[in-house]
Amino acid sequence: MYFYLPNLNTKIISKDYSGHFFAMRVKVGDQVKITDFKGTLQTVKVTFVDKKSKVIVFEILGSCNVPKPPPKILFQAIPDKNYLEKIMEIIPFSSFTRIVLFKSHNSPKYLPDINRLNRIIIRSSQLAQKTWSIEIEAVVSLDKLAQEIKHANALVLNPNKENNCLTGDFSCIVGPEGGWSKAEIEYFESLGLQFASIGDMIYPSWLAGYSFDIMTRPNKINTKTFLN
């Protein structure tokens, strides 16, 4: 597990960011890894803990810079609110670097709380030992994404299409619960996009993008093992 600290120029962790340290019962003498989610990873040793004021002091033992991963985008049609939060919980365990949310024909009518979604991603990114944050784009309509989709090497997930998932560094476009409308399918076809299926099983919207990422990796994992 990594711990998130936005400012690595300090050796004091205030109560604003020490909550996770205390939740994991970090104590004096422990060596932990902290990151700013901007590519910097430090190994530190805890030298002082004050539970009353929620302050932790540490000394730096080592530091390194991790290269930024290649871009890989999940274009996600907005699903139900609870499902959207599930996506943010599991997406740090994938190789996606950005999430672009958009409204589709079957998307529910609500405005996602981007700040809350960012907090969920930060929490899960610490567990996933990420050193770079996953970016969340503001909600946009599908037609405004046309140019970006065409240049993102993206496949449209559709269980009704025959194309099997390919192995490679693809971005993907995932629909909401209820799937794509006929007009949306025609729109994707007009853009010349390729469709893909991740198997006979129809995956829930919140799991489809993550499953796609696993199945297109060079060393594929059989997700049915986890679902059975």
N, C-alpha and C positions, 0 to 999 in steps of 0.2 A: 504494500500500500504506500502511496505517496500522499504527502500533505500539501495543501495549497496555501501559498503565501504570495500575494501580489507584489510585494516590495521585498526583494532579496537584499537590499542595501542596509537592512537593519538586522540586529541579532536579538531583538526583543519582539515577542509575539503578544500583542494586546488581546483583550477579551473579544475584539471584533472578529478575530480569526483563530482563537485558541480553543474554541468549542470542540472541534473535531479531535484535537490532541487530548483533551480531557475525557472525551467520550471513549477514546481508545486507551485510556489510562496510562498515558505516557508519563514516565517518571524520570527523576534525575539519574543520569548515567546512560539512558537509552540513546541509541543511535537510530536516527530516522532519516528519510529522504524527503526533501521539500522541493517544490517546483512553482514557478510563476505562470505556468501554462503558456510560456513564450519561448520554450526550448531550453531553459536553464534548469539543471537538476543539481541539487546540493545534498551532500551527506553531512549531517550535523549531529552534534552530541548535546543533549539537554544538560544544562549546568544549574538551572534554578527553576523551581516551580512554586507558584503561589496560588493555591486553590481559591483563596478568598477574593483576590483581585483578578483572578483568571489571567495571570501573566506567566509567560514562559520565556526563559533566556537560554540561548544556545551558543555554541562555538562551531565554526565551520571546519569540517575535516577534509572536504574535497568538493570540487565543483566541475561540471562539464556542460557543454552545449550540445544538444541533440538536434540534428538537422530536421527541418520541417518536412513532413511527409508529403508525397505527391497529392495533388487535389483529387478528391473523389466526392461527388455530391449525391446526396439523397434528396430528390425532389419529392416531397411528401404532400399529398392532398390532405387537408385537415380532417382528421377523424374525430370521433367523440373525445371530449376533454380528457377523460380518464385514460383512454388509449394513447392520446398524444403524450401524456406524462410517462406512460410506459415506454414509449419510443425513446424519450430522453434518458430513461434509466438504463436501457440496454445499448444505445448507440455508441457510447464510449468504448464498448468492447468490440466494435467493428473497425473497419479501416476507413470509414467515411470521415471526411474532414470538414464538411459543411452540410447544413440542413437548410433547404429552401422550402418554406411552407407556402401553399397556395390554396385558393378556394376552387373546388370543383363542383360539378352539378349536384353531387350527393353529399357534399360536406355539410355538417350541421351549422346552424347560424349562430356563431359566437366568435368573439375576438380573443385569440390566445394571449395569455399573459407571458410575454417574452422574458421578462425579468425572472418570473418563477421558473420557467423552463430552463433558463441559464443556470439557476441555482441547482436544479436537479442534475443538469449535465456536470456541473463542477463536482458535486458529491460523488457521482458515479465515475467520473474521470479519475478521482483519487483512488478508487478501488481498482480501476482498470490500469493504473500506473501510466497514465498519459502525461506527456510533457508539453503537449500543445493543445490548446483549447479547441473545441468544435464550435464553429461559427453558426449562428442561427440568423437567417435572413428574415426581414420583415415580411409579413403576409402580402402576397401579390396575387393577381389573377393569372390564370393559365396563359392567356394570350400575350401577356407581358413577358413571359419566360421564353418565348419562341427562340430568340437568338442565342440565349445562354444554353438552352437545352441542345440546340443543334451543334454547339461547339464543345459540349461536355462529354461526348462519347457515351450518351445515355441510352439505355434500353427501357422500353415501356413494359412493365409487368402486367400481364393479362393471362389468367389461367385458361381462357377460351382459345388462345392461339396455340399453334402446334410447335412453334420454335422452341427448342430446348435452351436452357441457360448455357451460355458460353463461358469458357475460362478466360479471364482477362481483367484488366483494370477498368471496369465499366462503372459509370454512374448509373443510377436507376430512377425511374419515375413510378411512384406507387399511388394507387387510388385510395379512396376512403372506403369505409364499410359500405357495401352496396355496389361497389365497382364503378367502372367507367360508363358514362352514357354513350349512346350511339354517336352523338355529335362529337364527343371527345375522341372516340376511336377514329372517326373520320378526320378530325383535326390532326391527330398524330400521324395518320397516314399521309395527309397533305404535306406534312413537314418532311416526309421521307424517313421517319424513324422506324427502327426495328423493334419488333415485339419479342418478348421472351416469357417463357413459363418456367416455374421452378418446381414443376411436378404435378401429379394428379391431384394432390391435396390442395384445397383452397385455403391459403393462409390468412389469418386475420390481418388487418391493415397494419397494426402496430408491430407485427412480427415479420411481415413480408420483406421489408428492406433489409433487415438483419439477416434473414435466411438467404436472401439473394447474395449478400456480401460473403457469407460462408461458402455458398455453392460456387462462386466464381473465383475463389482463391485457388492458387496453383495446387495446394494440398487440400482437397475438399474434405469436409466433414459431413457425415450422413446425419442430417438433423432429425431424421425419423427415430434415431436412437434416443434422442432426448424427449421426443414427443410421445413415444409409445409407453 
